[in-house]
Amino acid sequence: MLLATVLVLLAACVTVPSPVERRAHADTLAAARNWVPLPLVASGFPLRAYAPDGPMSSATLTVYVEGDGAAWVSPDQASDDPTPVDPIGLRLALAHPDGAAAYLGRPCQYLDADAPRCTQRYWTEMRYAPEVIAAVDTAVESMKSRFQAKRLILVGYSGGGTVAALVAARRADVDQLVTVAANLDHARWTALHHVTPLAGSLNAADFADRLRMIPQWHFVGGRDRVVEPAVARSYAGRFAADEQPVIIVEPVYDHRCCWVENWPRLWREGPGLSKSP
């Protein structure tokens, strides 16, 4: 897998932190903004959320969904723990500029190796399986209740964008779907990189009919070689010409740079301009 190759190249330069160190890093990032970890169990899967400390109430809640994380340690060896080394989805959530926000890690991230249902297939070929999407959907509902929210905006980074889209396709309370460097058509993605298809995973591009009425903003990097702009364009091509979602290409950005540091501006110039009252 291409993502595995990227991780291997990173590991050649630095020592990859242990899962415990990765969890501690996420805790530290969150604590700096007075956010706290919230362990959840949804549809039998354990998940870890982060949200502002103390009671919160908001009519609209923006939920950020993490990317695929450290799914592979080499092109042919899956990781024992998918906790992200650099949780960009979390860092985007912490940079959210307007309104109430919370964050969801993916099933089995930030957790003990023997956590229930956490087998490697759920962060490799079945990372977007129906049961995974159902678990995230349940967790989103839990966060919505915590904030006493009526409506949602779903934001996903990388593979989390796929998850956010698939969750949005199940719900009637999503005002916007926003993704960053997202794998929105994994059939196109695996074909581009000549890698094994994600058998057992749902494909967001197959749910265009259910998503066509949701306002969408999809940010992609012009220099992204992990999820190329062609993947988002393939997804958009599933919609009727007058219903295609907004695709915003940032020419000098890649898969990681420079989303977080520019997120407040990108948000306010894109989704923030059209956010429902």
Secondary structure by P-SEA (a helix, b strand, c coil): caaaaaaaaaaaacccccaaaaaaaaaaaaaaacbbbbbbbcccbbbbbbccccbbbbcbbbbbbbccccccccccccccccccccaaaaaaaaacccccbbbbcccccccccccccccccccccccccaaaaaaaaaaaaaaaaaacccbbbbbbcaaaaaaaaaaaaacccccbbbbccccccaaaaaaaacccccccccccccccccccccbbbbbbbcccccccaaaaaaaaaacccccccbbbbccccccccccccaaaaaaaacccccccc
